[in-house]
Amino acid sequence: MPYENPFYAEPEYRKVLATQFSSVTPENQLKWEFVHPEQDVYNFQEADDIVAFAKANKQEVRGHALFWHSQNPEWLENGDFTADELRAILKEHIYTVVGHYKGDLYQWDVTNEIFDGQGRLRMQENIWLRELGPGIIADAFRWAHEADPSAKLFLNDYGVEGINAKSTAYYELAKQLLADGVPLHGFSAQAHWDMRWGMPQDIEANFQRFDDLGLETAITELDVRFTLPPSGIPTQDQLERQSKYYTDTLQACLNVLGCKSFTVWGFNDTYSWVPVFFEGTGAATIMFEDYTAKPAYYDMLAMLKDATPGKSPRR
């Protein structure tokens, strides 16, 4: 169900956002269709407001995302551009957007979801890969680094939390990019969990192999959905199981020294993307609609108070 942007419409949302988190990520405001709606038009206002809010509350900001197959504007996807023109469009976009926030955003998801579940590049779905070839990945990182040398640049995807064909494809890509001197700084997993399917038990091992390459790692979009009972109200058992997904994910991050960024994807069930895209599921965030905190919130808070990154006491 559509809703007003709570960042503007709901004071309580802004209060909780300001006091409970040290880092924020614009969910949509830096994606192509929002920030670059027409070929010669950029819309920075909403993202600027988020950055200003974060500065006022001593928070850091992650950038998401520069190079993706989804949520591109129609002028781009349906435009009659040559390969040289597309390359120039991408370069100009990265220079303009990253440059606009130079020094203000500490991380960028440069590429987002470039592999399919079998570890193959999305050569048909992704306009940049289809029209410009795999070499454009390295160029995107180089351009982002030139636009803001202080920002940490990441490969980001879902389904890459554990060791599998997809995460291994990223591991091999990362090794090649690093060997070629490309300014790659991190690998991140989204961690959109569904309690019907379980979660991998080798997140730490997967992150550690990227850590061994000298890369930072991150959890960037964590939420935990499940099928709601007919009442629409989660049971206590569901909430406790949900908390274990959250805490196990946090534990894996804490156990890897280079896992320095941990982000939940929304924090209030009213504004979660989950019910819109996964009918019948919900309650995926760490707070109910009235901002009452769930067990996952309290359990992660306790872990963070006790934690020593890279050597968690609860390991």
C-alpha positions in Angstrom: 0.0 0.0 0.0 1.4 3.4 -0.9 2.3 5.7 1.9 3.7 9.2 2.4 7.5 9.5 2.7 7.9 9.2 6.5 11.1 11.2 6.4 9.0 14.3 5.7 5.5 13.2 6.9 6.2 11.7 10.4 8.1 13.5 13.2 8.3 10.3 15.2 10.1 8.6 12.4 12.6 11.3 12.2 13.1 11.3 15.9 13.8 7.5 16.0 16.0 7.7 12.9 18.1 10.5 14.5 18.6 8.8 17.9 18.8 5.1 17.2 21.2 4.8 14.2 24.8 6.0 13.4 24.5 5.5 9.6 21.7 6.0 7.1 21.1 4.8 3.5 18.7 6.6 1.1 16.5 3.7 0.0 15.5 5.1 -3.4 16.7 8.7 -3.6 20.0 8.0 -5.2 18.8 5.4 -7.7 18.8 6.5 -11.3 15.1 7.0 -11.8 14.9 9.3 -8.9 18.2 11.3 -9.1 18.5 11.4 -12.9 14.9 11.4 -14.1 15.7 13.1 -17.5 18.9 13.0 -19.5 20.0 16.5 -18.6 18.1 16.8 -15.3 19.3 15.8 -11.8 17.1 15.8 -8.7 19.3 16.0 -5.6 16.8 17.6 -3.2 15.5 14.6 -1.3 19.0 13.0 -1.0 20.4 16.4 0.0 17.8 16.6 2.8 18.8 13.1 4.0 22.5 14.1 4.0 21.8 17.4 5.9 19.7 15.4 8.4 22.6 12.9 8.9 25.1 15.7 9.4 22.9 17.4 11.9 22.7 14.2 13.9 26.3 13.1 13.5 25.4 10.2 11.3 27.2 8.8 8.2 25.6 8.1 4.9 25.9 5.2 2.5 25.3 5.7 -1.2 23.1 3.3 -3.1 23.5 2.6 -6.1 25.3 3.7 -9.3 25.2 0.7 -11.6 22.1 -1.5 -11.6 19.7 -3.2 -14.0 16.6 -2.0 -12.2 14.9 1.3 -11.4 16.5 3.0 -14.4 14.6 5.9 -16.1 12.7 5.3 -19.3 14.8 7.7 -21.2 17.9 5.6 -20.5 16.4 2.1 -21.0 14.5 3.0 -24.1 16.9 5.5 -25.6 18.6 5.0 -29.0 22.2 5.4 -27.8 25.4 4.2 -29.3 27.9 2.3 -27.1 30.1 5.4 -26.9 27.1 7.6 -25.9 26.1 5.1 -23.2 29.6 5.0 -21.8 29.6 8.8 -21.7 26.2 8.9 -20.0 27.4 6.5 -17.3 30.6 8.3 -16.7 28.9 11.7 -16.5 26.3 10.3 -14.1 28.9 8.8 -11.7 31.0 11.9 -11.8 28.0 14.2 -11.2 26.3 12.1 -8.4 29.4 11.0 -6.6 31.0 14.4 -7.0 27.9 16.1 -5.7 28.4 14.2 -2.4 32.2 14.3 -2.3 33.3 14.0 1.3 29.7 13.5 2.5 29.1 9.8 1.8 31.5 7.3 3.3 30.5 4.2 1.2 29.0 3.7 -2.3 27.4 0.6 -3.8 29.0 1.1 -7.1 27.5 -2.1 -8.7 24.3 -3.7 -7.5 23.1 -7.2 -8.4 25.3 -7.7 -11.4 25.3 -11.5 -11.1 22.4 -14.0 -11.3 21.8 -16.9 -8.9 24.2 -19.1 -10.9 27.0 -16.6 -10.7 26.6 -15.4 -14.3 26.8 -11.7 -15.2 23.4 -10.3 -16.1 24.4 -9.6 -19.6 20.9 -9.1 -20.9 19.1 -7.5 -18.0 21.8 -4.9 -17.2 22.0 -2.2 -19.9 25.6 -1.4 -19.1 26.8 -5.0 -19.3 24.7 -5.7 -22.4 25.8 -2.7 -24.4 29.3 -2.1 -23.0 30.6 -5.5 -21.9 32.0 -6.6 -18.5 35.0 -4.2 -18.7 32.6 -1.4 -17.8 32.5 -2.7 -14.2 36.1 -1.6 -13.6 35.5 1.7 -15.3 32.6 2.5 -13.0 34.8 1.9 -9.9 37.6 4.1 -11.4 35.2 6.9 -12.2 33.6 6.8 -8.7 37.1 6.9 -7.1 38.1 9.8 -9.2 34.9 11.6 -8.3 35.5 11.0 -4.5 38.8 9.4 -3.5 37.7 9.3 0.1 34.7 7.1 -0.4 34.8 3.3 0.1 33.5 1.5 -3.0 31.6 -1.7 -2.8 30.2 -4.6 -4.8 26.6 -5.2 -3.4 24.1 -8.1 -4.0 21.5 -10.4 -2.4 21.9 -14.1 -2.1 25.7 -13.8 -1.5 25.8 -14.0 2.3 27.1 -17.6 2.3 29.6 -19.4 0.1 27.8 -20.4 -3.1 28.1 -19.9 -6.9 27.0 -16.3 -6.8 29.3 -15.2 -4.0 32.2 -17.1 -5.5 31.7 -15.3 -8.8 32.1 -12.1 -6.8 35.2 -13.4 -5.1 36.8 -14.2 -8.5 35.7 -10.8 -9.8 37.1 -9.1 -6.8 40.4 -10.8 -7.1 40.6 -9.8 -10.8 39.7 -6.2 -10.1 42.3 -5.9 -7.3 44.9 -7.5 -9.6 44.1 -4.9 -12.2 44.6 -2.1 -9.7 40.9 -1.1 -9.7 39.9 0.9 -6.6 37.6 -1.7 -5.0 37.3 -1.5 -1.2 34.5 -3.8 -0.2 32.0 -6.6 -0.7 28.5 -6.4 0.8 25.6 -8.7 1.2 22.0 -7.4 1.5 20.6 -10.1 3.8 16.9 -10.0 3.0 15.9 -13.2 4.9 12.7 -15.2 4.7 12.2 -17.5 7.7 10.7 -20.2 5.4 14.0 -20.9 3.9 16.5 -20.6 6.7 19.9 -18.8 6.4 23.4 -20.0 5.5 25.7 -21.0 8.4 28.9 -19.9 6.6 28.4 -16.1 6.4 31.5 -15.6 8.5 33.6 -17.9 6.4 32.4 -16.2 3.2 33.1 -12.7 4.6 36.5 -13.9 5.9 37.7 -14.9 2.4 36.9 -11.3 1.2 38.6 -10.0 4.3 41.7 -12.0 3.4 41.8 -10.2 0.0 42.1 -6.9 2.0 38.5 -5.9 1.4 36.0 -4.5 3.9 32.7 -6.4 4.2 29.2 -5.2 5.1 25.6 -6.2 5.7 23.6 -3.5 3.8 19.9 -4.3 3.7 19.0 -6.7 6.5 15.4 -7.5 7.2 13.6 -10.8 8.2 10.2 -11.5 6.7 7.8 -14.4 7.5 4.3 -15.5 6.8 1.9 -13.7 9.1 -0.9 -15.5 10.9 -4.5 -14.7 9.9 -4.7 -12.1 12.6 -1.8 -10.2 11.0 -0.1 -10.1 14.4 3.2 -12.0 14.8 3.4 -14.6 17.4 5.9 -14.5 20.2 7.6 -17.6 18.7 7.9 -15.9 15.3 9.4 -12.8 16.9 12.0 -14.9 18.8 12.9 -16.9 15.7 13.2 -13.6 13.8 15.5 -12.3 16.4 17.9 -15.2 15.9 18.1 -14.4 12.2 19.1 -10.8 13.1 21.5 -11.8 15.8 23.1 -14.6 13.8 23.7 -12.2 11.0 25.2 -9.6 13.3 27.3 -12.2 15.0 28.8 -13.2 11.7 29.7 -9.6 10.9 31.2 -9.1 14.4 33.4 -12.1 14.0 35.1 -10.7 10.9 37.5 -7.8 11.6 36.8 -6.0 8.3 33.0 -6.1 8.6 32.6 -2.5 9.6 29.1 -1.6 8.4 25.8 -3.2 9.4 22.6 -1.8 8.1 18.9 -2.8 8.6 16.6 -2.1 5.7 14.0 0.1 7.3 13.1 0.0 11.0 9.3 0.3 11.2 6.9 -2.2 9.7 4.6 0.5 8.4 7.3 1.5 5.9 8.8 -1.8 4.9 9.0 -2.8 1.3 8.3 -6.4 2.1 4.5 -6.6 2.1 4.4 -4.8 -1.3 6.7 -7.4 -2.9 6.0 -10.5 -0.9 2.3 -10.9 -0.4 1.3 -12.5 2.8 4.6 -11.8 4.6 5.6 -8.9 6.7 6.7 -7.7 10.1 10.2 -7.8 8.7 11.8 -4.9 10.6 13.0 -4.4 14.2 10.0 -2.2 15.3 6.2 -2.5 15.1 4.1 0.2 13.5 3.9 2.1 16.7 7.7 2.1 17.1 7.6 -0.5 19.9 10.9 -2.4 19.6 10.9 -6.1 18.9 13.1 -8.8 20.5 15.5 -8.4 17.6 16.2 -4.8 18.5 16.9 -5.6 22.1 19.0 -8.7 21.4 21.2 -6.9 18.8 21.6 -3.9 21.1 22.9 -6.2 23.9 25.3 -7.9 21.5 26.7 -4.6 20.3 27.3 -3.4 23.9 29.3 -6.6 24.5 31.1 -6.9 21.2 34.7 -6.7 20.2 34.8 -6.6 16.4 36.7 -9.5 15.0 36.5 -11.5 18.2 33.0 -11.4 19.5 32.7 -12.7 23.1 29.6 -14.7 22.1 31.4 -16.6 19.3 
